Structures are given as C-alpha cells and as structure tokens.
C-alpha cells in the first residue's frame, strides 16, 4: 500500500492533548499553541504553588478556539499518573497526544551527590517519564503521538550533570522500545532534546561564567528559547508523524551526534 494512503489526520482541532508540566515555560507555551489551533488540552501541574499559573494557561486557552482544564498530580507516584490520565479521558473522552515536559535539573560533582538527590532526580526525570509514557500508551488513539522532553546534554562530554543527564538518558531507551511495541497503530513516540533553555528552570543551577559558556556554544551565541522548541513539538504532532523512536536534538548546534 502506498505510504500516502495511511497518513494520519494531521489537524490539531479537537485532538485531546495531555501536557505534563504545563503551568509555565515550555509546557505552558505548548499548551497555549495547541489550544489556539482548537485542541482540547489537559494542563498538568505538580503542586499548589503552580496552580495559579496553570489556571492562567487554562483561561487563555478557553478564551480561544480550544478547550482546557487543569489537572494536578505528582508524576513520580504511579497511582497519581494513572489518576491524571483517567481524568483526561473522563473529561474529553479520548487521548490523542501526550507531551511531557516535566523535569528537574541538578548541577553538582558526582562525588557530592547524595542518595536523596539521586533518588529525586531519577524519580522526576526517569520514573515519571516512564509511567507517563506507559499510561499514555494504554489509552492513546491510533495515530496518536507521545513526546518526552529530554536534554541535549545527552550528546555532551561534560562533568557536573551526571545525575541530570544520567536520569534523562533512560528515556531514549523507553522511547525506542515503546515506539516499536506500538507498531501497526501509526503511533509515533519520540524524545525531543532542547539545548539549555532561557527559562527559570536553567538559571538557578548556573553562574555567570557557565551561562556565558552555554550561550557561546550555540550558533547565535544565545540560549535556546522556548519559542524555538514549540514548532518542533507541533511538527512532531502533525506533519512530522513519520519520525518515530528518535531523539531529536534541537539546540542551535550546542551538541551534535
């Protein structure tokens, strides 16, 4: 059969999207972008401190052609992940997209990392990502898309990010395995790896010297902007559906492989 005969519907209108970590930064902009094209968006946030910002994203989407609601959940707890996805399907009747931006950064020499820090990094960046992918895959419609945000540091030779990049690295393997397991349903599963992003997520871990270094490592001498990444998310959800099982480094040349 010709390849063109099986291309999924690429419109965002009336598609149901779960966006993990959606109260601000990249997740917030992804949510607003999908909502502006008529998607139905579950705006996830982790804790009460993020509730107001999540509700702001919801209000903006509901003022346009899309529809949204907020859903709180600690994604490091499997029962919470299950509840969150059940709420999405109960509210909108289906699931078409899962885009998980939730993550945590730690910059510290490996010799100084505590067991508590290690466990927390792997809970947020690896365990949560795994079970979000699992629950999305259990519910997602044929032709759906699953995207997890990782980091371009996966292609870097550097110190100080052992727990951060190390806890993101398993997501590449989860992505490949799940994409293969879902063959036959036109569901693509990918990891998207931005460079260091110009958000509040980045700066607390860095000092002036390291910020200057990170900026100098991209082609225009600046950090990755969330506006640089959202078009790639949108592309993977629509015209870029044929990418599958991949880790896409989108970083202005910050790292390559």
C-alpha positions in Angstrom: 0.0 0.0 0.0 1.2 3.5 -0.8 2.7 5.4 2.1 0.3 8.3 1.4 -2.7 6.1 1.9 -2.1 5.7 5.7 -1.1 9.2 6.8 -3.0 10.0 10.0 -5.2 13.1 10.3 -2.8 16.0 10.9 -5.2 18.6 12.2 -4.9 19.7 15.8 -8.5 20.7 16.0 -10.5 18.6 18.5 -7.4 16.5 19.4 -7.0 15.7 23.1 -3.6 16.5 24.5 -2.1 15.9 27.9 0.8 18.3 28.6 2.9 17.4 31.6 4.5 20.3 33.5 2.3 22.8 31.7 1.9 25.7 34.1 4.8 27.7 32.7 7.8 27.9 30.4 7.8 25.3 27.6 4.8 23.3 28.8 2.7 26.5 29.1 3.6 27.6 25.6 3.0 24.2 24.1 -0.5 24.1 25.7 -1.4 27.6 24.5 -0.2 26.8 21.0 -2.2 23.6 20.8 -5.3 25.3 22.2 -5.0 28.2 19.7 -5.5 25.6 17.0 -8.6 24.1 18.6 -7.1 21.2 20.6 -8.5 20.1 23.9 -5.7 20.4 26.5 -5.2 18.9 29.9 -2.8 21.4 31.6 -0.9 19.4 34.2 0.8 21.0 37.2 2.7 19.4 40.0 1.9 21.3 43.2 -0.3 24.0 44.7 2.4 26.6 44.1 1.9 26.1 40.3 -1.9 26.1 40.5 -2.5 29.8 39.7 -0.2 29.8 36.7 -1.8 26.6 35.4 -5.2 28.2 35.7 -3.9 31.2 33.7 -2.9 28.9 30.9 -6.4 27.2 31.0 -8.2 30.6 30.9 -6.2 31.7 27.9 -7.0 28.5 26.0 -10.7 28.7 26.9 -10.8 32.2 25.6 -9.9 31.0 22.2 -11.0 28.1 19.9 -9.6 25.4 22.2 -10.7 23.9 25.5 -8.7 23.2 28.6 -8.8 22.1 32.2 -6.1 21.9 34.8 -5.1 18.7 36.5 -2.7 18.4 39.5 -0.6 15.3 40.1 2.7 14.2 41.4 4.0 12.2 38.4 6.6 10.4 40.5 3.8 8.4 42.1 2.3 5.8 39.7 -1.2 6.0 41.2 -1.2 9.7 40.6 -0.2 9.2 37.0 -3.0 6.8 36.5 -5.5 9.1 38.1 -4.3 12.1 35.9 -4.7 10.1 32.7 -8.1 8.8 33.8 -9.2 12.4 34.4 -8.1 13.4 30.9 -10.1 10.6 29.3 -13.1 11.1 31.6 -13.2 14.8 30.7 -12.5 14.6 26.9 -13.5 11.0 26.1 -10.1 10.1 24.5 -6.4 10.8 24.3 -4.5 11.7 21.1 -1.3 13.3 22.3 1.0 13.1 25.4 3.7 15.8 25.6 5.7 15.5 28.9 7.9 18.5 29.7 8.2 17.8 33.4 11.8 17.6 34.7 14.3 18.6 37.3 17.9 19.8 36.9 20.9 19.3 39.2 24.5 20.5 38.6 26.9 19.1 41.0 30.1 16.9 41.1 29.2 13.3 41.2 31.2 12.8 44.3 29.0 15.3 46.2 25.6 13.9 45.1 23.6 12.4 48.0 21.4 9.4 47.8 18.3 11.6 48.3 19.4 13.8 45.4 20.0 10.8 43.2 16.6 9.3 44.1 14.8 12.5 43.4 16.4 13.1 40.0 15.6 9.6 38.8 12.1 9.8 40.2 11.3 13.0 38.3 13.3 12.5 35.1 13.2 8.8 34.6 10.4 7.1 36.7 7.8 9.8 36.0 8.7 9.8 32.3 8.4 6.0 32.1 4.9 5.9 33.7 3.6 8.8 31.8 4.6 7.0 28.6 3.0 3.8 30.0 -0.3 5.4 30.8 -0.4 7.4 27.6 0.2 4.3 25.6 -2.5 2.4 27.3 -5.1 5.0 26.4 -3.9 6.7 23.2 -5.9 6.6 20.0 -4.5 5.1 16.8 -2.5 7.8 15.0 -1.5 9.4 18.3 1.8 10.9 19.4 3.9 10.6 22.5 6.7 13.1 23.1 9.0 13.4 26.1 11.3 16.4 26.6 14.9 15.3 27.5 18.1 17.3 27.1 20.9 18.0 24.6 23.4 17.2 27.3 22.8 13.6 26.3 25.2 14.3 23.5 27.7 16.3 25.6 31.0 15.2 27.1 30.9 17.2 30.3 31.0 16.9 34.0 28.7 18.1 36.7 25.4 16.9 35.1 25.8 13.2 35.9 22.5 12.8 37.7 20.6 15.2 35.4 21.7 13.8 32.0 22.0 10.3 33.5 18.4 10.4 34.7 17.2 11.6 31.3 19.2 9.0 29.3 16.8 6.1 30.0 14.1 8.0 28.3 15.8 7.4 25.0 15.6 3.6 25.6 12.0 3.9 26.8 11.2 5.8 23.6 12.7 3.3 21.2 11.1 0.3 22.9 7.6 1.8 23.2 7.7 3.1 19.6 8.5 -0.5 18.4 5.8 -2.0 20.6 3.2 0.2 19.1 3.9 -0.7 15.5 0.7 -1.2 13.5 -1.2 1.7 15.0 0.6 4.7 13.4 1.5 6.0 16.9 4.9 7.8 16.9 6.9 8.0 20.1 9.9 10.5 20.2 12.1 12.3 22.6 12.9 16.0 21.9 16.2 17.3 23.3 16.5 21.1 23.6 19.6 22.9 24.4 19.9 24.9 27.6 16.7 27.0 27.6 16.3 30.6 28.6 13.8 29.9 31.4 13.8 29.9 35.2 14.5 26.2 35.1 18.0 26.9 33.8 19.5 29.8 35.8 19.4 28.6 39.4 21.9 25.8 38.5 24.4 28.1 36.7 26.7 31.0 37.4 27.7 33.9 35.1 30.7 32.1 33.7 28.8 28.9 32.8 25.8 30.9 31.4 28.3 32.7 29.1 29.8 29.3 28.1 26.4 27.8 27.3 25.4 30.8 25.2 28.7 30.7 23.3 28.1 27.1 22.3 25.1 27.7 20.0 25.3 29.2 16.5 23.9 32.6 17.5 25.6 32.9 20.9 22.4 32.6 22.9 20.4 30.1 24.8 17.6 28.0 23.3 14.2 29.8 23.6 11.0 28.0 24.2 9.7 29.6 21.0 12.5 27.6 19.2 11.2 24.3 20.5 7.4 24.6 20.2 7.4 24.5 16.4 9.2 21.1 16.6 6.7 19.8 19.1 3.9 20.9 16.7 5.7 19.4 13.8 6.0 16.0 15.5 2.3 16.1 16.3 1.3 16.8 12.7 3.4 16.8 9.5 6.4 15.1 11.3 4.5 12.0 12.2 6.9 9.7 10.3 9.7 10.4 12.8 9.5 7.5 15.3 11.7 6.2 18.0 14.0 9.1 17.7 15.8 11.6 20.0 15.8 14.9 18.1 18.5 17.4 19.3 17.1 20.9 18.7 19.8 23.3 20.1 21.4 25.6 17.5 24.4 23.3 17.3 25.0 23.2 21.1 25.7 19.5 20.8 25.5 17.1 17.9 25.8 13.4 17.3 
